[in-house]
Amino acid sequence: MALSAVLTIIVNRKFLPSEYRPAVWREAILALRVAFFGFFFTLFILTQAFGLKL
């Protein structure tokens, strides 16, 4: 999920004309989504791949 949000931000900024780009607050929500899902993905990798107990 975090990766899809990052790619959505990149595609929106790079390929969409300015009149079709989402508002700044929508991109901020996508950035929060990246942080939220990235946090849980990092916890998953730490517990599964490295065997850390949290």
Steps between C-alpha positions, in 0.01 A plus 500: 500500500782739578661438165177567311459834678857602415447408136169687492670817626779465242261438210272786605790746523686390190241411238179686579446852370474756779124547457441128565736456794345436840496766767794529738295369792427179306869446437565562869252225585680268259829584673344415837382174349858424394621560856219294656529192279879531479521484879302177516690351207828578679370332817398197297843470338678542834293230668482250213837530329720582797305332777479804724236493772322829547 
